Amino acid sequence: MKKYLPLFLVLLFGIIFSFQLLLPGFMDTHDGIWHTERILSMSAMLKLGQFPVRWSFGLDNGFGLPVFNFVYPFPYYPMSILSMLGVGVTAVLKLTNFAFYLLGGVGVYFLFPHKNRFLSSAVAILYLLTPYQFLDIFVRGALGEVVVLGLIPWVLLSLKGIANQNKISWYSPIPLFLTLISHNFLGVLFLFLVLYLTIFVYVNKKKIIRSILISLGLAGFFLIPMIFERNLLLSAPPDLPNAQFDNHFVYAKQLLYSAWNYEGSLPGANNSEISYQLGLSNIFILILAIYFLLRKKNEPESILKVYLFAIFSSLFLTLSISAFIWGLFPPLKIIQFPWRLLAISAILIPYISYFAFSSVRSKCQNFIILLTIALAVINVWPYRHPIRTLTSAEFMNLHYAYAQKFASAYRYELTPIWAPNERSRPTEILAPGAGAELRDVHEGEERISFVAEAEEGSQVVIYRNYFPSWQVKIDGARQALEPAQDGSIMLTLKEGIHAYELYLGSTIVQKLGNLTTIISFLVIIYLALYKKHE
C-alpha cells in the first residue's frame, strides 16, 4: 500500500484542483460551445456509418461543412460514443477534460525514476498545478490542448522506453499518434519538440525515428488532408486581430505575473486579457536549477542545458522582440498565438524540477519540495473554476443559438472557398433548372439519387456546400461536378432520361491519407505478432 501512496497524492491534488469538472452545469469558456457542437456533429456522422468522420451535414444551415477534415478528430470519437450511449454532452465534455488532466499528471509521475517516489510525485503535482493547464481548462476551453497535455508525458515515456530497451514495441508509436490527431497546432509543435529531444537527449535514435515515422503514418488520414487541402477553405480576413500572430505576443512582465482574467487574447498590454504567467513555483524552479547548474559540471547537467535551452527559446519566441525570427520562418505563424509556446515550458519544467530537487542536500530537500508545492498551490488556488457555470436552460439557449450553424468561432475557418457568404437552405435539397424534370427522388444525408428527364444544357443545383469529396454517377459512370455561384453543387444534366447518384466520397488526397494509416496499422500488427513470436 505504501508504494502507491505517492501516486495517490498526485491523483488527490489533481482531483482537488479540477473538482469543478465533476459538478453539474456547462462551463462558460471561450470554445466550450464549439466542442459540444462538434460532439453532436460527430455523433450524427457515426450513426450514419461515416468513418473516418470528415463531414458534418447539418452545419452551415444544412449545407454541410468538412469539419473533421481540418479539426483534430481524436477527442471527439470517445466523446461522441459516450454521447450516443446517453451521457449528456456537457458531462461528456467535462469528464474528458478531467480524465486527460489527471492522465498527464500520472504520466509525469511514471516518467521519472522511482528511487524516490515522493520526488516523482512532487514533480507530477507541479505539472498539474501549472497555470497554463487551468488557462486551457477553465478559461479558453481548449479541449484539444488539454488532451495533448495529458498525452505528451506518455509520448516521452514511450520514447524513453525505446531508448532504454533499444526496441520498438507495438504500442510505442500510439501516444504520439494520438497527440498528432488531438490538436492541429500543439500536435505539430510537440512533434518538433520530440525531434529536438531525439537529437540531443535520447540514445538509439534510429529506433526512435522509426517509431515517429509510424506515428506520422498512423495519423496520415488526418494530417495529409489537413495540410494539403487547407487551401480549399476560406482565409481569415487580413484585418481580423486573431489572424495576425503579431497581435498576440507576450510582455516579459506577463510571464512573471499577469492577473487571472477570462477575456480573450488581445493586442497590447491589456489588463483584462487572459493570463500568460509561468507560475511562481516554475519561476522558483528555474532559478534553483540555474543556480545548481552553475555549481556543477557533469553529464546530467549537460542534458539539463538541452531542456533549459528549449524552455528559454520557446519563452523568447512568445515576446515581441522575436518578431524577426517569425518573419524568417513563416511556418511558425501556423501556431497562430505565440503564447501557445508556453505549453513547451509546461512539459519540460518537470525535468528541471526533478534535477533541482535532486540537487538539494537531503536535509533540505523535503523543505524545498514542500515550499515549491506551497507556492504553486497559493498561485493557482483562485484559478480552478470558470468565470461562471450555465444552468441547463441557459446552455440550451446558447446551443440553439449556434445549432446548425458552425463548429468554430468564425465561419471562414471551416467553410469551403466556394461559399463565402452564409445563406439559408431551402426546404428542398434539389432545385432543377429550366428544361429539367426530376422523379424518383431519394434525398439522404450522404447520398442523393434521382431520375431526370432533361433538355441539352439543363442543370440542377444541389443545396450542399461544394467540395471535391462530393461525386456523382450518371447511369453508373462518373461525371464531374462544379460549384454553383453561391457555393452549392451544380450538376449539368445529360439530354434525355438518365439516373443520377450524388454521394460523399473521398478525394485523392484523402485516399492517400487513409492508405498511409492502413499501412502503418499493419506495421503495428506486425510488431505485435513479431514480439509475441519472440
C-alpha positions as CSV (number, residue, x, y, z in Angstrom):
1,M,0.0,0.0,0.0
2,K,2.8,2.4,0.9
3,K,4.3,2.3,-2.6
4,Y,1.0,3.5,-4.1
5,L,0.8,6.5,-1.7
6,P,2.8,8.9,-3.9
7,L,0.6,8.2,-6.9
8,F,-2.4,8.6,-4.7
9,L,-1.2,12.1,-3.7
10,V,-0.8,13.0,-7.4
11,L,-4.4,12.0,-8.1
12,L,-5.6,13.7,-4.9
13,F,-4.1,17.0,-5.9
14,G,-5.4,16.6,-9.4
15,I,-9.0,15.9,-8.2
16,I,-8.9,18.8,-5.7
17,F,-7.9,21.3,-8.4
18,S,-10.2,20.0,-11.1
19,F,-13.2,19.3,-8.8
20,Q,-15.3,21.8,-10.7
21,L,-15.3,19.4,-13.6
22,L,-17.2,16.9,-11.6
23,L,-20.0,19.3,-10.8
24,P,-23.2,19.7,-12.9
25,G,-23.6,22.5,-15.4
26,F,-21.9,23.8,-18.5
27,M,-18.7,25.8,-18.0
28,D,-18.8,29.1,-19.8
29,T,-15.4,29.1,-21.7
30,H,-14.2,30.6,-24.9
31,D,-14.6,27.4,-27.0
32,G,-16.9,25.3,-24.9
33,I,-19.9,25.6,-27.1
34,W,-18.0,24.7,-30.2
35,H,-16.9,21.4,-28.7
36,T,-20.5,20.5,-27.9
37,E,-21.5,21.2,-31.5
38,R,-18.6,19.1,-32.7
39,I,-19.6,16.2,-30.4
40,L,-23.2,16.3,-31.7
41,S,-22.0,16.5,-35.3
42,M,-19.6,13.6,-35.0
43,S,-22.3,11.5,-33.2
44,A,-24.7,12.1,-36.1
45,M,-22.0,11.1,-38.6
46,L,-21.0,7.9,-36.7
47,K,-24.7,6.9,-36.7
48,L,-24.7,7.2,-40.5
49,G,-21.7,4.9,-40.6
50,Q,-19.2,7.5,-41.8
51,F,-15.6,6.6,-40.8
52,P,-13.2,8.2,-40.6
53,V,-15.6,11.1,-40.0
54,R,-14.7,14.1,-42.2
55,W,-18.0,15.9,-43.0
56,S,-20.9,17.3,-40.9
57,F,-24.1,17.5,-42.9
58,G,-26.2,19.7,-40.5
59,L,-23.8,22.6,-40.1
60,D,-23.7,25.8,-42.1
61,N,-27.5,25.9,-42.1
62,G,-27.7,22.4,-43.5
63,F,-25.2,23.0,-46.4
64,G,-22.7,20.9,-44.5
65,L,-19.0,21.5,-43.6
66,P,-15.9,19.3,-43.8
67,V,-15.3,19.8,-40.1
68,F,-13.2,16.8,-39.2
69,N,-11.1,17.0,-42.3
70,F,-9.4,20.0,-40.6
71,V,-10.3,19.9,-36.9
72,Y,-8.4,17.4,-34.7
73,P,-10.7,14.4,-34.5
74,F,-9.4,12.1,-31.7
75,P,-11.1,13.6,-28.6
76,Y,-14.5,13.7,-30.4
77,Y,-14.6,9.9,-31.1
78,P,-14.8,8.7,-27.5
79,M,-16.9,11.7,-26.5
80,S,-19.4,11.0,-29.3
81,I,-19.6,7.4,-28.4
82,L,-20.4,8.3,-24.8
83,S,-23.0,10.8,-26.1
84,M,-24.6,8.1,-28.2
85,L,-24.8,5.9,-25.1
86,G,-26.9,8.5,-23.4
87,V,-24.3,10.6,-21.4
88,G,-25.1,14.3,-21.6
89,V,-22.9,16.3,-23.9
90,T,-21.9,18.8,-21.2
91,A,-21.0,15.9,-18.8
92,V,-19.0,14.2,-21.6
93,L,-17.0,17.4,-22.2
94,K,-16.2,17.9,-18.5
95,L,-15.3,14.2,-17.9
96,T,-12.9,14.3,-20.9
97,N,-11.1,17.3,-19.5
98,F,-11.0,15.7,-16.1
99,A,-9.6,12.4,-17.4
100,F,-6.8,13.8,-19.6
101,Y,-5.8,16.4,-16.9
102,L,-5.3,13.5,-14.5
103,L,-3.7,11.3,-17.1
104,G,-1.0,13.9,-17.7
105,G,-0.1,14.0,-14.0
106,V,0.1,10.2,-13.8
107,G,2.3,10.2,-17.0
108,V,4.7,12.6,-15.5
109,Y,4.8,10.5,-12.3
110,F,5.9,7.4,-14.3
111,L,8.3,9.4,-16.4
112,F,10.9,9.7,-13.7
113,P,12.9,7.1,-11.7
114,H,11.2,5.8,-8.6
115,K,14.1,5.5,-6.3
116,N,12.4,8.4,-4.5
117,R,8.7,8.0,-5.3
118,F,7.8,11.2,-3.4
119,L,10.2,13.2,-5.6
120,S,8.4,11.8,-8.7
121,S,5.0,12.6,-7.2
122,A,6.1,16.2,-6.3
123,V,7.2,16.8,-9.9
124,A,3.9,15.4,-11.2
125,I,1.9,17.6,-8.8
126,L,3.7,20.7,-10.0
127,Y,2.9,19.7,-13.6
128,L,-0.8,19.6,-12.6
129,L,-0.5,23.0,-10.9
130,T,1.0,24.8,-13.9
131,P,-1.2,27.9,-14.7
132,Y,-1.3,27.0,-18.4
133,Q,-3.3,23.9,-17.5
134,F,-6.0,25.9,-15.8
135,L,-6.0,28.5,-18.6
136,D,-6.8,25.8,-21.1
137,I,-9.5,24.1,-19.0
138,F,-11.4,26.9,-17.2
139,V,-10.8,30.0,-19.4
140,R,-10.1,29.0,-23.0
141,G,-11.9,25.7,-23.0
142,A,-9.1,24.4,-25.3
143,L,-10.1,20.8,-25.2
144,G,-7.5,19.7,-27.8
145,E,-4.7,21.3,-25.8
146,V,-5.9,19.6,-22.6
147,V,-5.8,16.3,-24.3
148,V,-2.3,16.9,-25.7
149,L,-1.0,17.9,-22.3
150,G,-2.4,14.7,-21.0
151,L,-0.8,12.6,-23.7
152,I,2.6,14.2,-24.1
153,P,4.1,12.7,-20.9
154,W,3.2,9.3,-22.3
155,V,4.8,10.2,-25.6
156,L,8.1,11.0,-23.7
157,L,7.7,7.8,-21.6
158,S,7.4,5.7,-24.8
159,L,10.4,7.3,-26.3
160,K,12.4,6.8,-23.1
161,G,11.4,3.1,-23.3
162,I,12.7,2.8,-26.8
163,A,15.9,4.5,-25.9
164,N,16.5,2.3,-22.9
165,Q,15.4,-1.1,-24.4
166,N,16.6,-0.4,-28.0
167,K,13.4,-1.8,-29.5
168,I,10.0,-0.6,-30.7
169,S,7.1,-2.2,-29.0
170,W,3.8,-2.3,-30.9
171,Y,2.3,0.3,-28.6
172,S,5.3,2.7,-28.7
173,P,4.0,4.9,-31.6
174,I,0.5,5.1,-30.2
175,P,0.9,8.1,-27.8
176,L,2.5,10.3,-30.4
177,F,-0.1,9.2,-33.0
178,L,-2.9,10.2,-30.7
179,T,-1.1,13.5,-29.9
180,L,-0.9,14.4,-33.6
181,I,-4.6,14.0,-34.1
182,S,-5.6,15.7,-30.8
183,H,-4.7,19.3,-31.8
184,N,-3.7,20.8,-35.1
185,F,-1.1,23.2,-33.6
186,L,0.2,21.6,-30.4
187,G,0.4,18.2,-32.0
188,V,2.9,19.5,-34.6
189,L,4.6,21.7,-32.1
190,F,5.3,18.8,-29.8
191,L,6.4,16.7,-32.8
192,F,9.3,19.2,-33.3
193,L,10.0,19.0,-29.5
194,V,10.2,15.2,-29.8
195,L,12.6,15.5,-32.7
196,Y,14.7,18.0,-30.8
197,L,14.9,15.7,-27.8
198,T,15.7,12.8,-30.1
199,I,18.7,14.6,-31.5
200,F,20.1,15.9,-28.2
201,V,18.9,13.7,-25.4
202,Y,17.9,10.1,-26.4
203,V,20.1,7.2,-27.4
204,N,19.1,4.6,-30.1
205,K,17.9,7.5,-32.3
206,K,17.3,5.3,-35.3
207,K,14.7,3.2,-33.5
208,I,13.0,6.4,-32.1
209,I,12.9,7.9,-35.6
210,R,11.2,4.7,-36.9
211,S,8.6,4.9,-34.2
212,I,8.0,8.6,-35.0
213,L,7.5,7.7,-38.7
214,I,5.0,5.0,-37.7
215,S,3.1,7.6,-35.6
216,L,3.1,10.0,-38.5
217,G,1.8,7.3,-40.8
218,L,-1.0,6.3,-38.4
219,A,-2.0,10.0,-38.3
220,G,-1.9,10.3,-42.1
221,F,-5.7,10.0,-42.5
222,F,-5.9,13.4,-40.8
223,L,-2.6,15.1,-41.3
224,I,-2.4,14.7,-45.1
225,P,-5.8,16.2,-45.9
226,M,-5.4,18.8,-43.2
227,I,-2.2,20.1,-44.7
228,F,-2.8,19.6,-48.4
229,E,-6.4,20.6,-48.6
230,R,-6.2,23.5,-46.3
231,N,-6.2,25.8,-49.4
232,L,-9.8,24.7,-50.1
233,L,-11.0,26.7,-47.1
234,L,-11.7,30.4,-46.9
235,S,-8.9,32.5,-45.5
236,A,-9.3,34.8,-42.5
237,P,-9.8,38.5,-43.3
238,P,-6.4,40.1,-43.0
239,D,-7.7,42.8,-40.7
240,L,-9.1,40.3,-38.2
241,P,-7.0,40.5,-34.9
242,N,-7.0,36.7,-34.4
243,A,-5.5,36.3,-37.9
244,Q,-2.4,38.4,-37.1
245,F,0.1,36.5,-34.9
246,D,1.9,39.7,-34.0
247,N,-1.1,40.8,-32.1
248,H,-0.6,38.0,-29.6
249,F,3.0,38.5,-28.4
250,V,3.5,38.5,-24.6
251,Y,5.2,41.1,-22.5
252,A,8.0,39.8,-20.3
253,K,6.3,41.1,-17.1
254,Q,3.2,39.0,-18.1
255,L,5.4,35.8,-18.0
256,L,6.4,36.7,-14.4
257,Y,2.8,37.6,-13.4
258,S,-0.4,38.6,-15.0
259,A,-3.8,38.8,-13.4
260,W,-6.2,35.9,-13.9
261,N,-8.9,37.1,-16.2
262,Y,-11.4,35.5,-18.6
263,E,-11.3,37.6,-21.7
264,G,-9.5,36.5,-24.9
265,S,-6.1,37.3,-26.2
266,L,-6.0,41.0,-27.0
267,P,-3.4,43.2,-28.8
268,G,-1.1,45.2,-26.4
269,A,-0.8,45.1,-22.7
270,N,-4.5,44.8,-21.9
271,N,-5.2,44.3,-18.2
272,S,-8.4,42.3,-18.9
273,E,-7.0,39.7,-21.2
274,I,-6.0,36.1,-20.3
275,S,-3.0,35.3,-18.1
276,Y,0.3,34.2,-19.6
277,Q,2.2,33.7,-16.3
278,L,4.7,30.8,-15.9
279,G,3.7,30.4,-12.3
280,L,5.6,31.3,-9.1
281,S,6.7,27.7,-8.5
282,N,8.0,27.3,-12.0
283,I,10.0,30.5,-11.8
284,F,11.4,29.4,-8.5
285,I,12.4,26.1,-10.0
286,L,14.1,27.7,-13.0
287,I,16.2,29.9,-10.7
288,L,17.1,27.0,-8.5
289,A,18.1,24.8,-11.4
290,I,20.3,27.6,-12.9
291,Y,22.0,28.0,-9.5
292,F,22.9,24.3,-9.3
293,L,23.9,24.2,-13.0
294,L,26.4,26.9,-12.4
295,R,27.9,25.0,-9.5
296,K,28.2,21.6,-11.2
297,K,29.6,20.3,-14.4
298,N,28.9,16.7,-15.3
299,E,26.8,14.7,-17.8
300,P,23.3,15.1,-16.2
301,E,23.9,18.9,-16.2
302,S,24.8,18.9,-19.9
303,I,21.4,17.3,-20.6
304,L,19.8,19.8,-18.4
305,K,21.2,22.6,-20.7
306,V,19.2,21.0,-23.5
307,Y,16.0,21.3,-21.6
308,L,16.8,24.9,-20.4
309,F,17.6,26.0,-23.9
310,A,14.3,24.7,-25.2
311,I,12.4,26.4,-22.4
312,F,14.1,29.8,-22.8
313,S,14.0,29.6,-26.6
314,S,10.2,29.0,-26.5
315,L,9.7,31.8,-24.0
316,F,11.8,34.1,-26.2
317,L,9.5,33.3,-29.1
318,T,6.5,34.5,-27.1
319,L,8.0,38.0,-26.9
320,S,7.6,40.8,-29.5
321,I,11.4,41.1,-29.6
322,S,11.4,37.7,-31.5
323,A,9.2,39.1,-34.4
324,F,12.2,39.0,-36.8
325,I,12.5,35.2,-36.2
326,W,8.8,34.7,-37.0
327,G,9.5,36.7,-40.2
328,L,12.4,34.5,-41.1
329,F,10.4,31.3,-40.6
330,P,6.9,31.8,-41.9
331,P,5.7,28.3,-40.9
332,L,5.9,29.4,-37.3
333,K,2.8,31.5,-38.0
334,I,0.6,28.4,-38.1
335,I,0.9,28.4,-34.3
336,Q,-1.4,31.5,-34.5
337,F,-0.8,32.6,-31.0
338,P,2.9,32.9,-29.9
339,W,1.9,32.4,-26.3
340,R,0.9,28.8,-27.2
341,L,4.6,28.1,-26.8
342,L,4.0,28.2,-23.1
343,A,3.0,24.6,-23.5
344,I,6.7,23.7,-24.1
345,S,7.6,25.1,-20.7
346,A,4.7,23.2,-19.1
347,I,6.0,19.8,-20.2
348,L,9.8,20.5,-19.8
349,I,9.8,22.1,-16.4
350,P,9.1,18.7,-14.7
351,Y,12.6,17.7,-15.9
352,I,14.1,20.8,-14.5
353,S,12.2,20.3,-11.2
354,Y,13.5,16.7,-10.9
355,F,17.1,17.9,-11.4
356,A,16.7,20.9,-9.0
357,F,15.1,18.8,-6.2
358,S,17.7,16.0,-6.7
359,S,20.5,18.6,-6.3
360,V,19.3,19.9,-3.0
361,R,21.0,18.5,0.0
362,S,19.0,15.7,1.6
363,K,18.4,17.6,4.8
364,C,16.8,20.5,2.9
365,Q,15.2,18.5,0.1
366,N,11.7,17.9,1.7
367,F,11.6,21.6,2.8
368,I,12.3,22.9,-0.7
369,I,9.8,20.5,-2.3
370,L,7.1,21.5,0.2
371,L,7.9,25.2,-0.3
372,T,7.6,24.8,-4.1
373,I,4.3,23.0,-3.9
374,A,3.0,25.6,-1.5
375,L,4.0,28.4,-3.9
376,A,2.1,26.5,-6.7
377,V,-1.0,26.0,-4.5
378,I,-1.1,29.6,-3.4
379,N,-0.6,30.8,-7.0
380,V,-3.3,28.7,-8.7
381,W,-5.9,28.2,-5.9
382,P,-8.1,31.1,-7.3
383,Y,-7.8,29.7,-10.9
384,R,-9.6,26.4,-10.5
385,H,-13.0,27.4,-11.8
386,P,-14.6,29.0,-14.9
387,I,-16.0,32.6,-14.9
388,R,-19.5,31.1,-14.4
389,T,-21.5,27.8,-14.9
390,L,-24.6,27.9,-17.0
391,T,-27.8,26.2,-16.0
392,S,-29.4,23.7,-18.3
393,A,-31.8,26.3,-19.6
394,E,-29.0,28.8,-20.3
395,F,-27.0,26.1,-22.0
396,M,-29.9,25.1,-24.3
397,N,-30.5,28.7,-25.2
398,L,-26.8,29.0,-26.1
399,H,-26.9,25.7,-28.0
400,Y,-29.9,26.7,-30.1
401,A,-28.3,30.0,-31.0
402,Y,-25.5,28.1,-32.7
403,A,-27.2,24.8,-33.7
404,Q,-26.9,24.1,-37.4
405,K,-24.5,27.0,-37.7
406,F,-20.8,26.5,-37.3
407,A,-18.3,24.4,-35.3
408,S,-15.8,27.2,-34.7
409,A,-15.8,30.9,-33.6
410,Y,-15.5,32.1,-37.2
411,R,-17.4,30.6,-40.2
412,Y,-14.5,31.1,-42.6
413,E,-12.3,28.7,-40.6
414,L,-14.1,25.6,-41.8
415,T,-16.0,26.8,-44.9
416,P,-15.1,25.8,-48.4
417,I,-13.7,28.7,-50.6
418,W,-16.7,28.4,-53.0
419,A,-19.2,29.6,-50.3
420,P,-18.0,32.9,-48.9
421,N,-21.4,34.0,-47.7
422,E,-23.7,32.5,-45.1
423,R,-27.1,31.6,-46.5
424,S,-30.3,29.7,-45.6
425,R,-31.0,26.4,-47.4
426,P,-34.5,25.9,-48.9
427,T,-36.7,23.1,-47.8
428,E,-35.9,21.1,-50.9
429,I,-32.3,20.0,-51.4
430,L,-32.6,19.8,-55.2
431,A,-33.5,22.7,-57.5
432,P,-33.8,21.8,-61.2
433,G,-33.4,24.5,-63.8
434,A,-35.5,25.1,-66.9
435,G,-35.9,22.1,-69.2
436,A,-35.4,19.5,-66.4
437,E,-37.9,17.3,-64.7
438,L,-36.9,15.1,-61.7
439,R,-38.6,12.0,-60.4
440,D,-37.9,9.0,-58.1
441,V,-36.0,11.4,-55.8
442,H,-34.3,9.9,-52.8
443,E,-32.7,12.5,-50.5
444,G,-30.3,11.2,-47.9
445,E,-27.5,12.8,-46.0
446,E,-24.6,11.1,-47.7
447,R,-26.4,10.1,-50.9
448,I,-29.0,11.7,-53.2
449,S,-30.4,9.9,-56.2
450,F,-33.0,10.8,-58.8
451,V,-34.0,10.2,-62.4
452,A,-34.0,13.3,-64.6
453,E,-35.6,13.9,-68.0
454,A,-33.7,16.9,-69.3
455,E,-33.1,19.0,-72.4
456,E,-29.5,19.7,-73.5
457,G,-27.7,22.1,-71.2
458,S,-30.1,21.8,-68.3
459,Q,-28.7,21.9,-64.8
460,V,-29.8,21.1,-61.3
461,V,-28.5,22.8,-58.1
462,I,-27.9,20.6,-55.0
463,Y,-28.1,22.7,-51.8
464,R,-24.9,21.3,-50.3
465,N,-21.6,23.1,-50.0
466,Y,-19.5,22.1,-52.9
467,F,-16.3,20.3,-52.0
468,P,-14.2,17.9,-54.1
469,S,-15.3,15.0,-51.9
470,W,-18.7,15.1,-53.5
471,Q,-19.0,12.8,-56.5
472,V,-21.7,11.9,-59.0
473,K,-22.5,8.9,-61.2
474,I,-24.8,9.1,-64.2
475,D,-26.1,5.7,-65.2
476,G,-23.2,4.3,-63.2
477,A,-20.5,6.4,-64.9
478,R,-18.6,9.2,-63.1
479,Q,-19.1,12.8,-64.2
480,A,-17.6,16.0,-62.9
481,L,-19.3,18.4,-60.5
482,E,-18.8,22.1,-60.3
483,P,-19.7,24.8,-57.8
484,A,-22.7,27.0,-58.3
485,Q,-22.4,30.7,-57.9
486,D,-23.3,30.7,-54.2
487,G,-21.1,27.7,-53.4
488,S,-23.7,24.9,-53.7
489,I,-23.2,21.9,-56.0
490,M,-24.0,22.4,-59.7
491,L,-24.7,19.3,-61.8
492,T,-25.1,19.6,-65.6
493,L,-27.7,17.1,-66.8
494,K,-27.4,14.9,-69.9
495,E,-30.1,15.2,-72.5
496,G,-32.8,12.5,-72.3
497,I,-33.7,10.3,-69.3
498,H,-30.9,9.3,-67.0
499,A,-30.3,8.1,-63.5
500,Y,-28.1,10.2,-61.2
501,E,-26.5,9.4,-57.9
502,L,-24.7,12.0,-55.9
503,Y,-22.6,10.8,-52.9
504,L,-19.9,11.8,-50.5
505,G,-16.7,10.1,-51.5
506,S,-13.0,10.8,-50.9
507,T,-10.5,13.0,-52.8
508,I,-7.2,11.5,-53.9
509,V,-5.5,13.3,-51.0
510,Q,-7.9,11.8,-48.5
511,K,-7.4,8.3,-50.0
512,L,-3.7,8.8,-49.8
513,G,-4.1,9.7,-46.1
514,N,-6.3,6.7,-45.4
515,L,-3.8,4.4,-47.2
516,T,-0.8,5.6,-45.0
517,T,-2.9,4.9,-41.9
518,I,-3.8,1.4,-43.1
519,I,-0.2,0.6,-44.0
520,S,1.0,1.9,-40.6
521,F,-1.7,0.0,-38.8
522,L,-0.4,-3.2,-40.5
523,V,3.1,-2.3,-39.2
524,I,1.7,-2.1,-35.7
525,I,0.1,-5.6,-36.1
526,Y,3.4,-6.9,-37.4
527,L,5.2,-5.5,-34.4
528,A,2.7,-7.1,-32.0
529,L,2.9,-10.5,-33.7
530,Y,6.6,-10.4,-34.0
531,K,7.1,-9.6,-30.4
532,K,4.7,-12.4,-29.4
533,H,6.6,-14.8,-31.7
534,E,9.9,-13.8,-30.0
